[in-house]
Amino acid sequence: MSGIAGILLRQDGKPPGSADIQQMLSRMRHRARDGSSWWTDRNAVLGHAWLDTTGESGPGPLTMAGGNLAITADCRLDNRDELLARLGIHDRSVADATLFMGAYLRWGETCATYLQGDFAFAIWDAERRALFCARDHFGIKPFYYHATAKRFAFASEIGPLLALDGVGTRISEHQISGFLAGLPDDPQSTHYAAIFRLPARHTLTVTDSQVILRPYWQIEPSPRPLRSDAAEEFRHLFSQSVRNRMRDTSAVGAMLSGGLDSSSIVSVAGQHAAAERRPKLKTFSLVFETGSAMDEKPFIDVVLGQHQLDSTLIAVGNYAPFAEFERILEEQEGTFLAPGLSLTRSIYRTAGTNGVKVLLDGHGGDEVVSHGYGLLHELANEGRWLALWRELHGAADTYGVGMLAMYFRFLAIYGPACRIARWRSRMNRLLSRLRLEPAAPARGPAWGGLVNAELARRTDLVERFHRAGYMPSSVSASEALTHRWVLSTGLVPHAFEVLDKAAANFGVEPRYPFWDKPLVEFCLALPGEEKLHYGFGRLVLRRAMEGVLPPAVQWRRDKIDFTAILVKGMLRNHRDLMDKMLVSEGDRIAPYVDLGEVNAAYARLLNKPDEAALLDVQYVWRSISLSLWLRQVQPTGSLA
């Protein structure tokens, strides 16, 4: 994990100097454990904070074409061999960043379509007097920027941009309302009004007169025909993805929770390490007290017993979710939707202390492979009621819910009576429009009463939520469309940015084998029956891990619910803090939340913590998070 930064002179602005880039790099010292440097000419200055995780020599920026091209990149390429062949380069030791410049020279601003891997980079083209920037397909690597008529600046984090003169620290109420609603719907805005993010799968071209944003890829199924054995093809793609992410370093570790996703990665990575005569793969696991709802040690132990691994168990005793929270908010440069981040940080901290630079992470397995629950809607929508009955029977076994209740719910949504009702509703809406009758008032927000009504109105939150927070019925009735919709939500890059910032502070680069472009495209192309069968979600992964995973993990049905330990930790260790933030200092968040609703949710948590509703937990946790962050930034910030 490296850090990138740069400043481009636009029109007749102040020429960039080394003092500015040094100041920016100093705000990313935690990303520069293996050095930092910068490059400058009359119009641009590029900086690079270096953490060596690919075995390449020395930090960037790198130059090409007699100095007319310069690049700074935070990157790891997966298709190096393909690019080397296409570009006619025989030196296999060239840096990934050099291949990026070669691709730019060959294909111009379409070069990103030829790249696979995790990357954020900026290329200064002196001849064109243009800065070309790109971010990877899923937003794994961050890229933030600030633009005025005279200057364009970018960095891997927000802090280096805030350090520049004239950027300003006005905070965005648009982002605050989205956070409270659990809706990261804007791929460009940040918590600060003058700072933006380059969206995933987009490029950005900056010249004296223009800033042009372009998409270079859309999330689509693979166009290749499926092989007869989907599990065999999945195993091949998954194994290759894991191998790519173990590239060129012995300092590789992996998270091991005992769940299906992390256990699959650890098992395959352990096999690769043994086959290539590497040291035993280091694994890191959180271990909760025996008998607790979070205890997964039996599953961890069975994986450790099957493979040659170097295991570190991290005991979690008295979990305190708001411990170090103000430090975490500083790292994150704003609020975030990850209540369990302090637990993840303890893994990063331990891994870094144990000399691990690269940490394989099973994050995203649910989304990429898909549980296939869209198939249930698909079956009902097509009137395949016997097949639906079979799948609901398996789901009832998995989740312990009443099958008849679920079946009749689907019948009510998709059955003949509902189809007639939907037809009538469409006709009534059509007649209403023909009569020019006023539309019915919008219903209350789906997130309940957390967001202050005036803030919701000013930020168009109801409209935003209906546009980006709800899966349309036309989408939910198809597993293929449901799967694509899930992978396209703003929660995907949001999670990567949160994890990137947390890991960077401990000198660790997370890598995600499930978020591999060919693997994602393959999973999107799978029929629903390869994802869900007799209640077993992610079926193709389970089948692919035959003989690799212990059966107890391979065919595991349950999944840990984090809510109970979060509530217990908040009430046991942070009662005084919650009283202070929600009651005595409640005025701080009153412009943003409905304090009456929040305190009612808090009272319910206090009265019946063992029966805590997820919505109440979200109300309390998000309100306290917002209050703590506002306490940090409001002395120097103002609202936008």
C-alpha positions as CSV (number, residue, x, y, z in Angstrom):
1,M,0.0,0.0,0.0
2,S,1.6,3.2,-1.2
3,G,0.3,6.8,-1.1
4,I,0.1,9.2,-4.1
5,A,-0.1,12.9,-4.2
6,G,0.3,15.7,-6.7
7,I,-0.4,19.2,-7.7
8,L,-1.0,20.5,-11.3
9,L,-0.7,24.2,-12.3
10,R,-3.7,25.3,-14.3
11,Q,-3.7,28.5,-16.3
12,D,-1.7,31.2,-14.5
13,G,-1.8,29.8,-11.0
14,K,1.1,29.6,-8.6
15,P,3.7,27.2,-9.8
16,P,3.8,24.0,-7.7
17,G,6.9,23.7,-5.5
18,S,8.6,21.0,-3.4
19,A,7.4,22.6,-0.1
20,D,3.7,21.9,-1.0
21,I,4.4,18.2,-2.0
22,Q,6.6,17.7,1.1
23,Q,3.8,19.0,3.3
24,M,1.3,16.6,1.6
25,L,3.6,13.6,1.9
26,S,4.2,14.4,5.6
27,R,0.5,13.9,6.2
28,M,0.9,10.4,4.8
29,R,4.1,9.3,6.7
30,H,2.3,6.1,7.7
31,R,2.2,5.1,4.1
32,A,5.9,5.7,3.5
33,R,7.5,3.0,5.6
34,D,9.9,2.2,2.7
35,G,10.6,5.8,1.7
36,S,9.1,8.7,-0.2
37,S,10.1,11.0,-3.0
38,W,8.8,13.5,-5.5
39,W,9.3,14.7,-9.0
40,T,8.6,18.2,-10.4
41,D,8.6,20.3,-13.5
42,R,7.3,23.7,-14.4
43,N,3.6,22.7,-14.4
44,A,3.3,19.6,-12.1
45,V,4.7,18.0,-9.1
46,L,4.1,14.3,-8.2
47,G,4.8,12.6,-4.9
48,H,4.9,9.0,-3.8
49,A,4.8,7.5,-0.3
50,W,6.1,3.9,-0.6
51,L,5.2,0.7,1.1
52,D,7.0,-2.1,-0.8
53,T,4.5,-4.9,-1.3
54,T,5.4,-6.1,-4.8
55,G,9.1,-6.4,-4.6
56,E,9.8,-3.5,-6.9
57,S,12.9,-1.3,-6.5
58,G,12.5,2.1,-5.0
59,P,9.7,4.6,-4.7
60,G,8.2,6.6,-7.6
61,P,7.4,8.8,-9.2
62,L,8.7,7.2,-12.4
63,T,9.3,8.8,-15.8
64,M,9.4,7.7,-19.5
65,A,9.6,9.2,-23.0
66,G,12.5,11.5,-22.1
67,G,10.8,12.9,-19.1
68,N,7.6,13.9,-21.0
69,L,5.7,11.3,-19.0
70,A,5.7,10.9,-15.3
71,I,3.6,8.7,-13.0
72,T,2.8,8.2,-9.4
73,A,0.8,5.1,-8.7
74,D,-0.6,3.0,-5.8
75,C,-1.0,-0.2,-7.7
76,R,-0.7,-4.0,-8.1
77,L,-1.3,-5.4,-11.6
78,D,-2.8,-8.9,-12.1
79,N,-2.4,-9.2,-15.9
80,R,1.3,-8.3,-16.1
81,D,2.1,-11.2,-18.5
82,E,-0.6,-10.1,-20.9
83,L,0.5,-6.5,-20.9
84,L,4.2,-7.4,-21.3
85,A,3.3,-9.4,-24.4
86,R,1.0,-6.7,-25.8
87,L,3.5,-4.0,-25.3
88,G,6.5,-6.0,-26.5
89,I,8.4,-5.6,-23.3
90,H,10.9,-8.4,-22.5
91,D,12.2,-7.2,-19.2
92,R,9.9,-9.0,-16.7
93,S,11.3,-6.9,-13.8
94,V,9.7,-3.6,-14.9
95,A,7.5,-1.9,-12.4
96,D,3.8,-2.0,-12.6
97,A,3.8,1.8,-12.9
98,T,6.1,1.6,-16.0
99,L,3.5,-0.8,-17.6
100,F,0.8,1.8,-16.9
101,M,2.8,4.4,-18.8
102,G,3.5,2.0,-21.6
103,A,-0.3,1.2,-21.8
104,Y,-1.0,5.0,-21.9
105,L,1.5,5.5,-24.7
106,R,0.0,2.6,-26.7
107,W,-3.8,3.2,-26.1
108,G,-4.1,6.7,-24.8
109,E,-6.9,7.5,-22.4
110,T,-8.6,4.1,-23.1
111,C,-5.6,2.3,-21.5
112,A,-7.6,1.6,-18.3
113,T,-9.7,-0.9,-20.1
114,Y,-6.6,-3.1,-20.6
115,L,-5.7,-3.1,-16.9
116,Q,-6.6,-5.6,-14.2
117,G,-5.8,-5.3,-10.5
118,D,-6.0,-2.7,-7.8
119,F,-4.8,0.8,-8.8
120,A,-5.0,4.5,-8.4
121,F,-2.6,6.5,-10.5
122,A,-1.9,9.8,-12.2
123,I,0.2,10.3,-15.3
124,W,1.5,13.8,-16.2
125,D,1.8,14.2,-20.0
126,A,3.9,17.2,-20.6
127,E,3.4,17.3,-24.4
128,R,-0.4,17.4,-24.0
129,R,-0.1,19.5,-20.8
130,A,-2.7,17.1,-19.3
131,L,-2.9,15.0,-16.2
132,F,-4.6,11.6,-16.7
133,C,-5.9,9.7,-13.6
134,A,-7.6,6.4,-13.1
135,R,-9.1,4.3,-10.3
136,D,-9.6,0.5,-10.4
137,H,-12.8,-1.3,-11.2
138,F,-14.2,-1.6,-7.6
139,G,-12.6,1.3,-5.8
140,I,-10.1,-0.7,-3.8
141,K,-7.5,2.0,-4.0
142,P,-8.6,5.5,-3.0
143,F,-8.2,8.7,-5.0
144,Y,-9.3,12.2,-3.7
145,Y,-8.9,15.6,-5.4
146,H,-9.5,19.3,-5.1
147,A,-9.9,21.5,-8.2
148,T,-10.0,25.2,-8.9
149,A,-9.4,27.2,-12.1
150,K,-5.8,27.6,-11.1
151,R,-4.9,24.4,-9.4
152,F,-5.7,20.7,-9.3
153,A,-4.4,18.6,-6.4
154,F,-4.9,14.9,-5.6
155,A,-3.9,12.4,-2.9
156,S,-4.6,9.0,-1.5
157,E,-6.2,10.6,1.6
158,I,-8.1,13.7,2.4
159,G,-5.7,15.1,5.0
160,P,-2.9,16.1,2.5
161,L,-5.4,18.1,0.5
162,L,-6.7,19.9,3.7
163,A,-3.1,20.9,4.3
164,L,-3.0,23.0,1.2
165,D,-3.8,26.8,1.3
166,G,-7.2,27.7,0.1
167,V,-8.9,24.3,0.2
168,G,-11.1,25.0,3.2
169,T,-12.7,22.7,5.8
170,R,-16.4,23.3,5.2
171,I,-18.2,20.1,5.9
172,S,-21.0,18.7,3.8
173,E,-24.5,18.2,5.2
174,H,-25.3,16.1,2.2
175,Q,-22.7,13.5,3.4
176,I,-24.0,13.8,7.0
177,S,-27.6,13.0,6.0
178,G,-26.4,10.1,3.8
179,F,-24.3,8.7,6.7
180,L,-27.2,8.8,9.1
181,A,-29.4,7.1,6.6
182,G,-26.8,4.4,5.8
183,L,-26.7,5.7,2.3
184,P,-23.3,6.3,0.6
185,D,-25.1,7.1,-2.6
186,D,-22.8,9.8,-4.0
187,P,-19.6,8.3,-5.6
188,Q,-17.9,11.7,-5.9
189,S,-18.6,13.8,-2.8
190,T,-16.8,13.5,0.6
191,H,-17.3,14.9,4.0
192,Y,-15.7,18.2,2.9
193,A,-17.4,20.4,0.4
194,A,-14.3,21.3,-1.6
195,I,-12.8,17.8,-1.8
196,F,-14.1,15.0,-4.2
197,R,-13.3,11.4,-4.9
198,L,-12.6,9.8,-8.3
199,P,-15.3,7.1,-8.6
200,A,-14.4,3.5,-9.1
201,R,-14.0,2.4,-12.8
202,H,-13.6,6.0,-14.0
203,T,-10.8,8.1,-15.4
204,L,-10.2,11.8,-15.0
205,T,-8.4,14.0,-17.4
206,V,-7.3,17.5,-16.3
207,T,-6.1,20.2,-18.6
208,D,-5.9,24.0,-18.3
209,S,-9.5,24.4,-19.2
210,Q,-11.3,21.2,-18.4
211,V,-11.8,18.4,-15.9
212,I,-13.3,15.4,-17.7
213,L,-14.7,12.4,-15.9
214,R,-15.3,9.2,-17.9
215,P,-16.4,5.7,-17.0
216,Y,-14.2,3.0,-18.6
217,W,-16.0,-0.2,-17.5
218,Q,-19.4,-1.3,-16.3
219,I,-20.2,-4.3,-14.0
220,E,-21.4,-6.9,-16.4
221,P,-21.5,-10.7,-16.6
222,S,-18.6,-12.5,-18.5
223,P,-19.5,-12.8,-22.2
224,R,-17.7,-16.1,-22.4
225,P,-19.9,-19.2,-22.4
226,L,-20.0,-21.1,-19.1
227,R,-18.1,-24.4,-18.9
228,S,-20.1,-27.6,-18.0
229,D,-18.6,-27.7,-14.5
230,A,-19.0,-24.2,-13.0
231,A,-17.3,-25.3,-9.7
232,E,-14.2,-26.4,-11.5
233,E,-14.0,-23.1,-13.4
234,F,-14.6,-21.1,-10.1
235,R,-11.8,-23.1,-8.4
236,H,-9.4,-22.2,-11.2
237,L,-10.3,-18.5,-11.2
238,F,-10.3,-18.3,-7.4
239,S,-6.9,-20.0,-7.1
240,Q,-5.4,-17.7,-9.6
241,S,-6.8,-14.7,-7.8
242,V,-5.3,-15.8,-4.5
243,R,-1.9,-16.5,-6.2
244,N,-1.9,-13.0,-7.8
245,R,-2.4,-11.4,-4.4
246,M,0.5,-13.3,-2.9
247,R,2.9,-11.9,-5.5
248,D,6.5,-11.1,-4.9
249,T,6.6,-11.0,-1.1
250,S,7.1,-13.4,1.7
251,A,5.4,-11.0,4.2
252,V,1.9,-12.3,3.4
253,G,-0.7,-13.2,6.0
254,A,-4.4,-13.8,6.0
255,M,-7.4,-13.2,8.1
256,L,-9.1,-16.3,9.4
257,S,-12.5,-15.9,11.0
258,G,-13.7,-19.5,10.6
259,G,-16.4,-18.4,8.0
260,L,-16.6,-19.8,4.5
261,D,-15.0,-16.9,2.8
262,S,-11.8,-16.4,4.9
263,S,-11.4,-20.1,5.3
264,S,-11.4,-20.7,1.6
265,I,-8.8,-18.0,1.0
266,V,-6.6,-19.3,3.8
267,S,-6.8,-22.9,2.6
268,V,-6.0,-22.1,-1.0
269,A,-3.2,-19.6,0.0
270,G,-1.8,-22.3,2.4
271,Q,-1.6,-24.7,-0.5
272,H,0.2,-22.2,-2.7
273,A,2.7,-21.4,0.0
274,A,3.5,-25.1,0.5
275,A,3.7,-25.8,-3.2
276,E,6.1,-22.9,-3.7
277,R,8.2,-23.7,-0.6
278,R,7.4,-20.5,1.1
279,P,7.2,-20.1,4.8
280,K,4.0,-21.1,6.4
281,L,1.2,-18.7,5.8
282,K,0.6,-16.5,8.8
283,T,-3.1,-16.3,9.9
284,F,-4.8,-13.9,12.3
285,S,-8.0,-14.8,14.1
286,L,-10.2,-13.0,16.6
287,V,-11.2,-15.4,19.4
288,F,-14.1,-14.6,21.7
289,E,-15.0,-16.3,24.9
290,T,-16.3,-19.9,24.7
291,G,-20.0,-20.1,24.5
292,S,-20.6,-16.5,23.3
293,A,-22.6,-15.8,20.1
294,M,-19.3,-14.7,18.5
295,D,-17.3,-17.8,19.3
296,E,-16.0,-19.3,16.0
297,K,-12.9,-21.0,17.4
298,P,-14.2,-24.5,16.7
299,F,-14.3,-23.6,13.0
300,I,-10.9,-21.9,13.1
301,D,-9.4,-24.9,14.8
302,V,-10.7,-27.3,12.1
303,V,-9.1,-25.2,9.3
304,L,-5.8,-24.9,11.2
305,G,-5.8,-28.7,11.7
306,Q,-6.1,-29.4,8.0
307,H,-3.4,-27.1,6.7
308,Q,0.2,-26.1,7.6
309,L,-0.3,-22.6,8.9
310,D,1.4,-20.2,11.4
311,S,-1.6,-19.1,13.5
312,T,-2.0,-16.1,15.8
313,L,-5.1,-16.0,17.9
314,I,-6.2,-12.6,19.2
315,A,-8.3,-12.8,22.3
316,V,-11.2,-10.5,22.5
317,G,-12.3,-10.1,26.1
318,N,-14.2,-7.0,27.2
319,Y,-15.1,-5.6,23.8
320,A,-15.3,-1.8,23.8
321,P,-16.5,-0.5,20.4
322,F,-15.7,3.2,21.2
323,A,-12.2,2.6,22.5
324,E,-9.7,4.7,20.5
325,F,-12.6,6.0,18.6
326,E,-11.5,9.6,18.3
327,R,-8.2,8.3,16.9
328,I,-10.1,6.1,14.5
329,L,-12.2,9.1,13.3
330,E,-8.9,11.0,12.6
331,E,-7.7,8.1,10.6
332,Q,-11.0,7.9,8.7
333,E,-11.2,11.6,8.1
334,G,-14.9,11.5,8.8
335,T,-17.7,9.2,9.8
336,F,-18.0,5.7,8.4
337,L,-20.5,2.8,8.3
338,A,-18.4,0.1,10.0
339,P,-19.3,-0.4,13.7
340,G,-16.8,-3.4,14.0
341,L,-13.8,-1.4,12.7
342,S,-12.0,-1.4,16.0
343,L,-12.0,-5.2,15.9
344,T,-10.6,-5.2,12.4
345,R,-7.9,-2.7,13.4
346,S,-6.7,-5.1,16.1
347,I,-6.0,-7.6,13.4
348,Y,-4.1,-5.0,11.3
349,R,-2.1,-4.0,14.4
350,T,-1.2,-7.6,15.2
351,A,-0.3,-8.4,11.6
352,G,1.9,-5.4,11.3
353,T,3.7,-6.2,14.5
354,N,4.3,-9.7,13.2
355,G,6.0,-8.3,10.0
356,V,3.1,-8.9,7.7
357,K,2.8,-6.3,4.9
358,V,0.1,-8.0,2.8
359,L,-3.1,-9.3,4.4
360,L,-5.5,-11.5,2.5
361,D,-9.1,-10.7,3.4
362,G,-12.3,-12.5,2.7
363,H,-14.3,-9.3,2.6
364,G,-16.9,-9.3,-0.2
365,G,-17.5,-13.0,-0.6
366,D,-21.2,-12.7,0.1
367,E,-21.6,-10.0,-2.5
368,V,-19.3,-11.4,-5.3
369,V,-20.3,-15.0,-5.2
370,S,-23.9,-14.2,-4.0
371,H,-26.1,-16.1,-1.7
372,G,-28.5,-16.3,-4.6
373,Y,-31.6,-15.1,-2.7
374,G,-32.7,-13.2,-5.8
375,L,-33.5,-16.7,-7.1
376,L,-36.4,-16.9,-4.7
377,H,-38.0,-13.8,-6.2
378,E,-37.2,-15.1,-9.6
379,L,-39.0,-18.4,-9.0
380,A,-42.0,-16.7,-7.6
381,N,-42.2,-14.1,-10.4
382,E,-42.1,-17.0,-12.9
383,G,-44.8,-18.9,-11.0
384,R,-42.5,-21.8,-10.2
385,W,-44.1,-22.5,-6.9
386,L,-42.9,-26.0,-6.3
387,A,-39.3,-25.0,-6.9
388,L,-39.8,-22.1,-4.5
389,W,-41.2,-24.4,-1.9
390,R,-38.1,-26.6,-2.1
391,E,-35.7,-23.6,-1.8
392,L,-37.7,-22.1,1.1
393,H,-37.6,-25.4,2.9
394,G,-33.8,-25.3,2.8
395,A,-33.8,-21.6,3.8
396,A,-36.0,-22.4,6.8
397,D,-33.5,-25.0,7.9
398,T,-30.7,-22.5,7.6
399,Y,-32.2,-19.5,9.3
400,G,-34.7,-21.1,11.6
401,V,-37.7,-19.2,10.3
402,G,-41.2,-20.4,9.4
403,M,-41.3,-21.7,5.9
404,L,-45.1,-21.3,5.5
405,A,-44.9,-17.7,6.5
406,M,-42.1,-17.0,3.9
407,Y,-44.0,-18.9,1.2
408,F,-47.2,-17.0,1.7
409,R,-45.3,-13.8,1.8
410,F,-44.0,-14.6,-1.7
411,L,-47.4,-15.7,-2.8
412,A,-48.8,-12.3,-1.6
413,I,-46.1,-10.4,-3.5
414,Y,-46.1,-12.4,-6.8
415,G,-49.3,-14.4,-6.8
416,P,-52.3,-13.9,-9.1
417,A,-54.1,-11.5,-6.7
418,C,-51.0,-9.3,-6.5
419,R,-50.7,-9.2,-10.3
420,I,-54.3,-8.0,-10.6
421,A,-53.6,-5.4,-7.9
422,R,-50.5,-4.2,-9.7
423,W,-52.4,-3.9,-13.0
424,R,-55.1,-1.9,-11.3
425,S,-52.5,0.4,-9.6
426,R,-50.9,1.1,-13.0
427,M,-54.2,1.9,-14.6
428,N,-55.1,4.2,-11.7
429,R,-51.8,6.0,-12.0
430,L,-52.3,6.4,-15.8
431,L,-55.8,7.8,-15.3
432,S,-54.6,10.1,-12.6
433,R,-52.0,11.5,-14.9
434,L,-54.6,12.0,-17.7
435,R,-56.8,13.9,-15.3
436,L,-53.8,15.9,-14.1
437,E,-54.5,15.1,-10.5
438,P,-51.7,15.9,-8.0
439,A,-49.5,13.0,-6.9
440,A,-50.0,11.5,-3.5
441,P,-47.6,12.8,-0.9
442,A,-44.4,10.8,-0.4
443,R,-44.4,8.4,2.5
444,G,-42.0,8.8,5.5
445,P,-38.4,7.9,5.1
446,A,-37.4,4.2,5.1
447,W,-34.7,4.8,7.6
448,G,-37.3,5.8,10.2
449,G,-37.0,9.0,12.2
450,L,-33.2,9.3,12.8
451,V,-32.5,12.1,10.4
452,N,-33.7,15.6,11.3
453,A,-36.7,16.3,9.0
454,E,-35.4,19.7,7.9
455,L,-32.0,18.3,7.0
456,A,-33.6,15.4,5.1
457,R,-35.6,18.0,3.1
458,R,-32.6,20.2,2.4
459,T,-30.6,17.3,1.1
460,D,-33.4,15.6,-0.8
461,L,-32.8,12.5,1.2
462,V,-36.2,10.8,0.5
463,E,-35.6,11.1,-3.2
464,R,-32.0,9.9,-2.9
465,F,-33.1,7.0,-0.8
466,H,-35.8,5.9,-3.3
467,R,-33.3,6.3,-6.1
468,A,-30.3,4.5,-4.6
469,G,-31.3,2.9,-1.4
470,Y,-34.2,0.7,-2.6
471,M,-33.8,-2.2,-5.0
472,P,-36.5,-1.7,-7.7
473,S,-39.0,-4.5,-8.0
474,S,-38.0,-5.0,-11.6
475,V,-34.5,-5.8,-10.3
476,S,-35.4,-7.9,-7.3
477,A,-37.4,-10.2,-9.5
478,S,-34.2,-11.4,-11.2
479,E,-31.2,-13.0,-9.5
480,A,-28.9,-11.7,-12.2
481,L,-30.1,-8.1,-11.9
482,T,-30.1,-8.3,-8.1
483,H,-26.5,-9.5,-8.1
484,R,-25.4,-6.7,-10.3
485,W,-27.3,-4.1,-8.3
486,V,-25.6,-5.3,-5.0
487,L,-22.1,-5.0,-6.6
488,S,-22.9,-1.5,-7.9
489,T,-24.0,0.1,-4.7
490,G,-22.0,2.8,-3.0
491,L,-21.3,0.6,0.0
492,V,-18.7,-1.3,-2.0
493,P,-16.1,1.5,-2.5
494,H,-17.1,3.0,0.9
495,A,-16.0,-0.3,2.6
496,F,-12.7,-0.4,0.7
497,E,-11.9,3.2,1.6
498,V,-12.6,2.5,5.3
499,L,-10.4,-0.6,5.4
500,D,-7.6,1.1,3.4
501,K,-7.2,3.9,5.8
502,A,-7.4,1.7,8.9
503,A,-4.8,-0.8,7.5
504,A,-2.4,2.0,6.3
505,N,-1.8,3.2,9.8
506,F,-0.2,-0.2,10.7
507,G,1.8,-0.6,7.5
508,V,-0.5,-3.3,6.1
509,E,-2.0,-3.6,2.6
510,P,-5.3,-5.6,2.5
511,R,-5.9,-7.6,-0.6
512,Y,-9.3,-9.1,-1.5
513,P,-9.2,-12.3,-3.6
514,F,-13.0,-12.3,-4.2
515,W,-12.7,-8.9,-5.9
516,D,-11.0,-10.1,-9.0
517,K,-12.4,-8.8,-12.3
518,P,-12.6,-12.2,-14.1
519,L,-14.0,-13.9,-11.0
520,V,-16.7,-11.2,-10.5
521,E,-17.7,-11.4,-14.2
522,F,-17.8,-15.2,-14.0
523,C,-20.1,-15.1,-10.8
524,L,-22.4,-12.6,-12.4
525,A,-22.9,-14.9,-15.4
526,L,-23.9,-17.9,-13.2
527,P,-27.5,-19.0,-13.1
528,G,-29.2,-18.6,-9.8
529,E,-29.2,-22.4,-9.3
530,E,-25.4,-22.3,-9.0
531,K,-25.7,-19.8,-6.2
532,L,-28.6,-21.2,-4.1
533,H,-29.6,-24.8,-3.7
534,Y,-31.7,-26.3,-0.8
535,G,-30.9,-23.3,1.4
536,F,-27.2,-23.3,0.8
537,G,-26.1,-19.9,-0.5
538,R,-22.8,-19.4,-2.5
539,L,-23.2,-23.0,-3.8
540,V,-20.5,-22.7,-6.4
541,L,-17.9,-21.7,-3.8
542,R,-18.9,-24.6,-1.6
543,R,-18.6,-27.1,-4.4
544,A,-15.3,-25.6,-5.6
545,M,-13.8,-26.1,-2.1
546,E,-14.5,-29.9,-2.1
547,G,-11.4,-31.5,-0.7
548,V,-9.9,-28.1,0.2
549,L,-12.1,-27.0,3.1
550,P,-13.1,-29.2,6.0
551,P,-16.8,-30.2,5.5
552,A,-17.8,-28.5,8.8
553,V,-16.8,-25.2,7.3
554,Q,-17.6,-26.0,3.6
555,W,-21.3,-26.8,4.4
556,R,-21.7,-24.5,7.4
557,R,-25.1,-22.9,7.5
558,D,-24.9,-20.3,10.2
559,K,-23.4,-16.8,10.1
560,I,-22.4,-14.7,13.1
561,D,-24.7,-11.8,14.0
562,F,-22.5,-8.9,15.3
563,T,-25.4,-6.9,16.8
564,A,-25.4,-8.6,20.3
565,I,-21.7,-8.0,21.0
566,L,-21.9,-4.4,19.8
567,V,-24.8,-3.6,22.2
568,K,-23.2,-5.4,25.1
569,G,-19.9,-3.6,24.5
570,M,-21.6,-0.2,24.2
571,L,-23.6,-0.5,27.4
572,R,-20.9,-2.2,29.5
573,N,-18.1,0.1,28.6
574,H,-19.5,3.4,27.2
575,R,-22.6,4.3,29.2
576,D,-21.1,7.6,30.4
577,L,-20.0,8.5,26.9
578,M,-23.4,7.7,25.5
579,D,-25.2,9.7,28.2
580,K,-22.9,12.6,27.5
581,M,-23.1,12.6,23.7
582,L,-26.9,12.0,23.5
583,V,-28.1,13.9,26.5
584,S,-25.9,16.6,28.0
585,E,-24.2,17.4,24.7
586,G,-27.1,16.5,22.5
587,D,-27.3,20.0,21.1
588,R,-24.3,19.3,18.9
589,I,-26.2,16.8,16.8
590,A,-29.7,18.3,17.1
591,P,-29.4,20.0,13.7
592,Y,-28.8,16.6,12.1
593,V,-30.8,14.0,14.0
594,D,-34.2,13.8,15.7
595,L,-33.0,13.7,19.3
596,G,-36.4,12.4,20.5
597,E,-36.2,9.4,18.3
598,V,-32.5,8.8,19.1
599,N,-33.1,8.9,22.9
600,A,-36.2,6.7,22.6
601,A,-34.0,4.1,20.8
602,Y,-31.4,4.5,23.5
603,A,-34.0,3.9,26.2
604,R,-35.1,0.7,24.5
605,L,-31.5,-0.5,24.4
606,L,-31.1,0.2,28.1
607,N,-34.4,-1.5,29.0
608,K,-34.1,-4.6,26.8
609,P,-30.5,-5.0,25.6
610,D,-31.0,-8.7,24.8
611,E,-33.8,-7.8,22.4
612,A,-32.2,-4.9,20.7
613,A,-33.5,-4.0,17.3
614,L,-30.9,-3.4,14.6
615,L,-32.5,0.0,13.7
616,D,-32.1,1.2,17.4
617,V,-28.5,0.1,17.5
618,Q,-27.8,2.0,14.2
619,Y,-29.6,5.1,15.6
620,V,-27.4,5.1,18.7
621,W,-24.1,4.2,17.1
622,R,-24.3,6.6,14.2
623,S,-25.5,9.5,16.5
624,I,-22.6,9.0,18.8
625,S,-20.1,8.7,15.9
626,L,-21.4,11.9,14.4
627,S,-21.2,13.8,17.7
628,L,-17.6,12.7,18.3
629,W,-16.5,13.7,14.8
630,L,-18.3,17.0,14.9
631,R,-16.5,17.7,18.2
632,Q,-13.2,17.3,16.3
633,V,-13.9,19.4,13.2
634,Q,-16.4,22.1,14.2
635,P,-13.9,24.4,16.0
636,T,-12.4,25.0,12.6
637,G,-15.1,23.8,10.2
638,S,-18.4,25.3,9.0
639,L,-21.3,23.6,7.4
640,A,-21.8,23.6,3.6
